[in-house]
Amino acid sequence: MLHFELVTPEKLVRSEEVYMVVVPGTEGDFGVLEGHAPFMSTVRDGALQLFRTQGGAAETIAIRGGFAEVNAAGLTVLAESAG
């Protein structure tokens, strides 16, 4: 499982283990699974998709701008706002 955190300037919105997250990057959407290579990307306004299980339905969270970082600890999305 992939450790995922969604953070805004006000609070930690989510911190959970998920199967996959699809992030609206400025260069296009990208999916992150457990074991993904480390990288950073800017994030555009759009819909973040959370998949709790393989083949399961996606939960969508609207986000505005920010950054995404993938590292050995998982995926962290620092968004201007989320909800």
Secondary structure, DSSP 4 states (H G I P E B T S, - for coil): -EEEEEE-SS-EEEEEEESEEEEEETTEEEEEETTPPPEEEEE-SEEEEEESSTTPPEEEEEEEEEEEEEETTEEEEEEEEE-
